[in-house]
Amino acid sequence: MMLPTTSPPSRWAIPLLAVQLFLVTFCVNLQAPLVPHYAAASSYGTGAQALAFACYVGALVPALLLLAGLSDRVGRRLPLVVALLLGLVGTWLTLRWPTLVALGGARACYGLATGLVAGSGTAYMTELYGDRDDAATRGAALVAAATSLGFGTGALVTGLCLIVAPSMLPPLSLWTYLPLALAAALAVAALPAPARHPNVPWLRWPVLAPGTVPLGMAILLAWAAVGVVIGVVPSALAAHGHAAWAGFATFFVVSTGLLFQPAARRMAPVRAVRVGLALVPLGFCVLALGVVYVSLPAILAGAAVASSACYGFTYLGGLAAVNSAVAPALRARAAAGYFLFAYFGFSVPVVTSGWLADRFGMPVALALFTAALIVGSAALAVVLRRERAALTRPV
């Protein structure tokens, strides 16, 4: 059953929550264009850079595993406040110590923050839409839009700062985020407070709705492509004097997917995921060729095509299907289960690709990853075609 709110939502509640979720994710890739600077200051290679980025998932996965139902017990607002403050702390760490080690600590803060709102944010947004028949779809769509824009915009703003004022380190984008995050945390008090359920256990595992494992595997592949772009590609661009363009590559591989979400919403969720499975390897192949041959237009074009799936068709289609396939009381935990797949893809392939790049060179690492994307996407497209019926049965 839908979790009731102790006060009716105001006309500003839905956009305010969207802005707050945007700011939680805005900081996640804020330092992406700065990774070569941190690595140079710390004398580490590509593998270490990828490992620092993977600290994000090292904190996020335990949060998803252990705290998936926390917001049902303490309310939706407290995890949101903590997430915004963790974003502030993580950004301050890299301002205070601009090194790869501090970046790892910041990424851990961001991972815990994202883990706190990954499931509860989707459930909260759906609840704010009330008893509408399409509340689950609308809630998932707005969360997907706010977070995909946030994940890419932080890197874009930092990249623009580096182009406009390359000698200003740290860039203005990091300093500006601190008061914004603090103001957003204070503004959580303006949101309606869903009723708490103090009798539910503190620790509850995520849940997987029947038939949704292929959807999880699809977002795993899609976000693996995103992770490689964010964690590995900046060093390749820096090697050719294009470090500032890492922010644009991150933005294109994340936030341009927002442009395709309206098209994804008009499709059946599973069909949207299958379209995404065709676009992810295609876009990454173009991007990989752009990296190998140092073609910025190819890098950005490939990133945009991949993003149409990573944060457009695959992300929105899968999240909407999962959100609709479970009872309202399970939505936070079901979304957490979906994001477990996503963030596994965001970490392990990135570290593996970084290690391969250090050992065998960037072209070999990208070629192997592209081949894995092609094989995995083709296999999943076949599986999803067979299991569409299971995804229409609510738990």
QUIRA-V687560 format. One record per backbone hydrogen bond with DSSP energy under -1.0 kcal/mol. NH is the residue of the N-H (numbers start at 1). CO is the residue of the C=O. E is the energy in kcal/mol with one decimal. If there is no record, write none. Layout:
nh = (NH NH)
co = (CO CO)
e = (E E)
//
This chain:
nh = (6 13 16 17 18 19 20 21 22 23 24 25 26 27 30 32 34 35 38 39 40 41 42 43 44 49 50 51 52 53 54 56 58 59 60 61 63 64 65 66 67 70 73 74 75 81 82 83 84 85 86 87 88 89 90 91 92 93 94 95 96 97 99 103 104 105 106 107 108 109 110 111 112 113 114 115 116 117 118 121 123 124 125 126 127 128 129 130 135 138 139 140 141 142 143 144 145 146 147 148 149 150 151 152 153 154 156 157 158 159 160 161 162 163 164 165 168 169 176 177 180 181 182 183 184 185 186 187 189 190 191 195 197 200 207 212 216 217 218 219 220 221 222 223 224 225 226 227 228 229 230 231 232 233 237 238 239 240 241 242 245 246 249 250 251 252 253 254 255 256 258 259 260 264 265 267 272 273 274 275 276 277 279 280 283 284 285 286 287 288 289 290 291 292 293 295 299 300 301 302 303 304 305 306 307 308 309 310 311 313 314 315 316 317 318 319 320 321 322 323 324 325 330 331 334 335 336 337 338 339 340 341 342 343 344 345 346 347 348 351 352 353 354 355 356 357 358 359 360 361 365 366 367 368 369 370 371 372 373 374 375 376 377 378 379 380 381 382 383 384 385 386 387 392 393 395)
co = (193 10 12 13 14 15 16 17 18 19 20 21 22 23 27 29 31 32 34 35 36 37 38 39 39 45 46 47 48 49 50 53 54 55 56 57 59 60 61 62 63 67 70 70 71 77 78 79 80 81 82 83 84 85 86 87 88 89 90 91 92 93 97 99 100 101 102 103 104 105 106 107 108 109 110 111 112 113 114 117 119 120 121 122 123 124 125 127 132 134 135 136 137 138 139 140 141 142 143 144 145 146 147 148 149 150 152 153 154 155 156 157 158 159 160 161 165 167 172 173 176 177 178 179 180 181 182 183 186 187 188 4 72 197 333 209 212 213 214 215 216 217 218 219 220 221 222 223 224 225 226 227 228 228 233 234 235 237 238 237 242 243 245 246 247 248 249 250 251 251 255 256 257 260 261 264 268 269 270 271 272 273 275 276 279 280 281 282 283 284 285 286 287 288 289 290 295 296 297 298 299 300 301 302 303 304 306 306 307 308 309 309 312 313 314 315 316 317 318 319 320 321 327 328 330 331 332 333 334 335 336 337 338 339 340 341 342 344 344 347 348 349 350 351 352 353 354 355 356 357 361 362 363 364 365 366 367 368 369 370 371 372 373 374 375 376 377 378 379 380 381 382 383 389 390 325)
e = (-3.0 -1.2 -2.4 -2.5 -2.1 -2.2 -2.2 -2.5 -2.1 -2.2 -1.9 -1.8 -1.9 -1.1 -1.3 -1.4 -1.8 -1.3 -2.3 -2.9 -2.3 -2.0 -1.2 -1.6 -1.5 -1.8 -2.4 -2.1 -2.3 -1.8 -1.8 -1.3 -2.0 -1.3 -1.8 -2.6 -1.3 -2.4 -2.6 -2.8 -2.2 -1.4 -1.0 -2.4 -1.5 -2.3 -2.4 -2.2 -2.1 -2.1 -2.4 -1.9 -1.6 -2.4 -2.7 -2.0 -2.1 -1.9 -1.3 -1.3 -2.5 -2.8 -2.4 -1.9 -1.9 -1.8 -2.7 -2.9 -1.7 -1.9 -2.5 -2.4 -2.3 -2.3 -2.7 -2.5 -1.7 -1.1 -1.8 -2.1 -2.1 -3.0 -2.4 -2.1 -2.2 -2.0 -1.1 -1.4 -1.5 -2.9 -2.9 -2.1 -2.4 -2.5 -2.1 -2.5 -2.3 -2.8 -2.5 -2.1 -2.0 -1.9 -3.0 -1.3 -2.4 -1.4 -1.8 -2.8 -2.0 -2.5 -2.5 -2.2 -2.1 -1.7 -2.7 -2.9 -1.7 -1.1 -2.5 -1.4 -1.2 -2.7 -2.0 -2.5 -2.3 -2.1 -2.0 -1.9 -1.3 -1.9 -1.9 -4.0 -1.4 -1.9 -1.0 -2.0 -2.1 -2.4 -2.0 -2.1 -1.9 -2.1 -2.3 -2.8 -1.5 -1.5 -1.4 -2.7 -2.2 -1.9 -2.4 -3.1 -2.2 -1.6 -2.3 -2.6 -1.7 -1.1 -1.8 -2.9 -1.4 -1.8 -2.3 -2.4 -2.4 -2.8 -2.0 -1.0 -1.7 -1.0 -1.7 -1.3 -1.2 -2.1 -2.4 -1.2 -2.2 -1.9 -2.0 -2.2 -2.1 -1.9 -1.5 -2.3 -2.9 -2.4 -2.1 -1.8 -2.3 -2.9 -2.0 -2.0 -2.1 -2.6 -2.5 -2.8 -2.2 -2.6 -2.6 -2.8 -2.2 -2.1 -2.2 -2.6 -2.4 -1.5 -1.1 -3.0 -2.2 -2.8 -1.4 -1.2 -1.9 -1.9 -2.3 -2.4 -2.6 -2.1 -2.4 -2.7 -1.7 -1.2 -2.1 -1.4 -2.6 -2.7 -1.7 -1.9 -2.0 -2.4 -1.4 -1.1 -1.6 -2.7 -1.7 -2.0 -1.2 -1.1 -1.5 -2.3 -2.5 -2.6 -2.4 -2.3 -2.5 -2.4 -2.0 -2.1 -3.4 -1.1 -1.9 -2.6 -2.2 -2.5 -2.0 -2.4 -2.2 -2.1 -2.1 -2.2 -2.3 -2.5 -2.5 -2.0 -2.1 -2.2 -2.2 -1.4 -1.9 -2.9 -1.3 -1.1 -1.4 -1.4 -1.0 -1.8)
//
